[in-house]
Amino acid sequence: MIPKALLSKYQSYAALPIRIMVGIHLIIGTQDNVFSWERMLEFEKFLESQGMILPLVSAVISVYAQFIAGILYIIGWKVRTAAILMIINFIVAMLLVHIGDSYSNTFPAIVMFTGSLFLLLNGAGSMSIDNRNL
């Protein structure tokens, strides 16, 4: 068994791997839409087919919010603000797209939601711009 004192000593670093994993996933998942208007229009059509109001506006807001949040998570700046936006984004995604979907298809959205919830509640951790302990 690992002593509690040892674990507590490194607790402030727990957010770093979560920030990096979630941040990379957000960037990779949206970069095609950020750098290709045609892909953004495909996403708009998808949102429209799901009944989203203002699908193009929603697509642009969702994509850029995820892309920017991914960057903010990785560098550890404004992490709690980004987390709030991602929690809202993925609640909408799960309610709009993933209701009735398989667990394996919903899992990425669940991970992004729970990772963002962790970062909202715990902050960026000690290795972040937010805490200036780099």
C-alpha positions in Angstrom: 0.0 0.0 0.0 1.3 3.5 -0.8 1.5 5.8 2.2 -1.1 8.6 2.2 1.6 11.2 2.9 3.4 10.3 -0.3 0.3 10.5 -2.4 -0.7 13.8 -0.8 2.7 15.2 -1.6 2.0 14.8 -5.4 -1.7 15.5 -5.4 -1.2 18.9 -6.9 0.2 17.2 -10.0 -2.9 15.1 -10.7 -4.5 17.7 -13.0 -1.6 17.7 -15.4 -2.2 14.3 -17.2 -5.9 15.0 -17.3 -5.3 18.5 -18.8 -3.0 17.1 -21.4 -5.1 14.1 -22.3 -8.4 16.0 -22.6 -6.7 19.0 -24.2 -5.1 16.9 -26.9 -8.4 15.1 -27.6 -10.2 18.4 -27.9 -7.7 19.8 -30.4 -7.4 16.6 -32.5 -11.2 16.3 -32.6 -11.8 19.8 -33.9 -8.7 20.8 -35.9 -10.2 19.5 -39.2 -13.1 21.9 -38.7 -10.9 24.7 -37.7 -8.7 24.4 -40.7 -11.3 23.4 -43.3 -14.5 25.3 -44.0 -15.9 22.3 -45.9 -15.6 20.2 -42.8 -17.2 22.9 -40.7 -20.2 22.8 -43.2 -20.4 19.1 -42.8 -20.6 19.5 -39.0 -23.3 22.2 -39.6 -25.3 19.6 -41.7 -24.9 17.0 -38.9 -26.1 19.4 -36.2 -29.0 20.4 -38.5 -29.9 16.7 -38.8 -29.9 16.4 -35.0 -32.4 19.3 -34.7 -29.9 21.9 -33.4 -31.1 25.5 -33.8 -28.8 27.8 -35.7 -26.6 24.9 -36.8 -23.9 26.9 -38.4 -23.5 29.3 -35.5 -23.7 26.3 -33.1 -21.0 24.4 -35.1 -18.6 27.3 -35.1 -19.1 28.1 -31.4 -18.7 24.4 -30.4 -15.7 23.8 -32.6 -13.8 26.9 -31.6 -14.7 26.6 -28.0 -13.3 23.0 -27.9 -10.2 23.9 -29.9 -9.4 26.9 -27.7 -10.3 25.0 -24.5 -7.9 22.3 -25.6 -5.1 24.8 -25.9 -5.9 26.4 -22.5 -6.0 23.0 -20.8 -2.6 22.0 -22.1 -0.9 25.3 -21.1 -2.9 25.5 -17.9 -4.3 28.9 -18.3 -7.9 29.9 -17.5 -8.6 26.2 -17.0 -11.7 26.7 -14.8 -13.3 29.0 -17.3 -12.6 26.6 -20.2 -13.9 23.8 -18.1 -17.3 25.5 -17.6 -17.6 26.0 -21.3 -16.7 22.3 -22.0 -19.1 21.0 -19.4 -21.9 22.9 -21.1 -20.7 21.9 -24.6 -20.7 18.2 -23.7 -23.9 18.2 -21.8 -25.5 19.6 -25.0 -23.7 17.0 -27.1 -24.8 14.1 -24.9 -28.4 15.3 -24.8 -28.6 16.2 -28.5 -26.5 13.5 -30.1 -25.9 10.7 -27.7 -29.3 10.0 -26.1 -30.0 6.4 -27.2 -26.5 6.1 -28.6 -24.3 3.2 -27.6 -22.0 3.5 -24.7 -18.9 3.2 -26.9 -20.1 6.0 -29.1 -20.9 8.2 -26.0 -17.7 7.4 -24.1 -15.6 10.2 -25.6 -18.2 12.8 -24.7 -18.4 11.3 -21.2 -14.6 11.5 -20.8 -14.5 15.1 -22.0 -17.4 16.0 -19.6 -15.9 14.2 -16.6 -12.3 15.5 -17.3 -13.7 19.0 -17.5 -15.7 18.5 -14.3 -12.5 17.4 -12.6 -10.7 20.5 -13.8 -13.5 22.8 -12.8 -13.5 21.4 -9.2 -9.8 21.0 -8.8 -8.2 23.7 -11.0 -5.2 23.4 -13.2 -2.8 22.1 -10.6 0.6 23.2 -9.6 2.2 22.9 -13.0 0.2 25.6 -14.8 0.1 29.2 -15.8 -2.9 29.6 -13.5 -0.7 28.7 -10.6 2.6 30.1 -12.0 4.6 27.2 -10.7 6.2 26.0 -13.9 
